[in-house]
Amino acid sequence: MTENTTQTGRELSERLNPGMEDALNARYGHLLPGMAEGVVDFAYGRQYARPGLPLRDRYLATIAALTALGGQTRPQLMVNIAGGRKAGLSKEEIAEVIWQMALYGGFPSAINALNAALEVFEAEDDNI
């Protein structure tokens, strides 16, 4: 980990998923010291912050992958749907990329992901 990617990751994760690093540290820090900082550094500082692909498109790819992987990814899917919304994705774009994954992950995975998306959208609407 470098200070630059860690700081970049921390700024990006706080903008898109406020409190994520603290939540990871509170949950897993006693078992895996430094794990939360590692996630922030790698996922946000080295992957999401890379040039070459707009952030919103990275979220589309992430949502698609998590959908195709299936129901065990529901918590991460919900976090990334919320982050995708903050990165500029519309509800329709998210729904369409999820539905496209029915071809690759199956209908149950896509329907479960649509239900997760609806939950995120409802929470979003409640905060307006």
Beta strands, then each sheet from edge to edge (+ up, - down):
end
